[in-house]
Amino acid sequence: MLIALIARDKAGALQIRKDNRSAHLAYIEETGVVAQAGPLIENGDMAGSLVILDVADMAAAEGWAANDPYAKAGLFDKVDLIEWKKVVG
């Protein structure tokens, strides 16, 4: 099942993102369930995340999201997990 994680950073939290980026990328590598990922950009700065998870079910996506170092560091203002269907690419 593909799940889109769409997360918006808290205002003024760019340093939290930078400080936790290495741990976040290591988590992606370790878990092996991320099909695609990258930051959302606003006005030239990172302002959130889009992560496509390939997991068994929504509970697995919720667990992955909760254990992401970015989430644990309090980076996000809002996180949405939405089932996603790949059509192109």
N, C-alpha and C positions, 0 to 999 in steps of 0.2 A: 504494500500500500504506500502510495506517495503522499506525503504531507508537506504543505508549504508552511514554514514558520516565518511569520512576518513580524519583526520586532522593531519598535521605535525607541530610540535612546531617550533617556531623561534629558531635559534641557541642561546644558552646561556640563555634560558628562563625558566629553571627548577624552579627557585624561584617564577616566576609568576604563574606557575602551582601549586606549593605548597601553595602559599598565597591565591589562589582562589578555592582550591579543595573543601572545605566545601560548598561554595556557589554553585559550579557546581553540587555537589551531591544533595544538597537541591533542585536545579532546576530540576534535573532528577526526584526526588521524587514528587515534586509539579505538574509537567506537565503530568505525567502518560503515556507518549507515547514511552518510551524507553523500547525496548524488551530485549536488551543486550547491554553491554558497558564495556569498559576497556581501559587501556592505552596501547599504543604501546611501546615496550621496545627495546632499542638499547644500547649495552655495559653495561647492567645492570641498566640503567636509563630510566625513562619515557621520551618519545620523541614524543608523539602524542596521538591521540585518535581514537578508532573505536567505533562507536555508531550505533546501528540498531534501527531506528525509525519506529514505526507503526502509520502512519498518513494517512489522507484522500488523500493528493496529494503532489506534489513537492513544491507547494507554502507553505504548512504547514511545510514541512521540512526546507525550507529556512528560514521561520520565527523562527522556533525553534532554528536553528543554529545561527542566528543573535542575539538572546536573551540569548544564553548560556553565563554565567559569564566568562568562559574562553575566548570566542570570544570578549566580551566587554572589557576584560583586555588586549587584544592585544597579546594573547599567540600564536596564530597560524600564521605560514608562508603561509600555503596553506590549503584549505578545499575543498574537493570534495564531492558532494552529488550524489549518483548513485542509481537508482532503483535496488533492490536486490530480488532474488527469493530464498526462503528457500527450500532446497532439502533434507538435512539430519539434524536430531536433532530436 
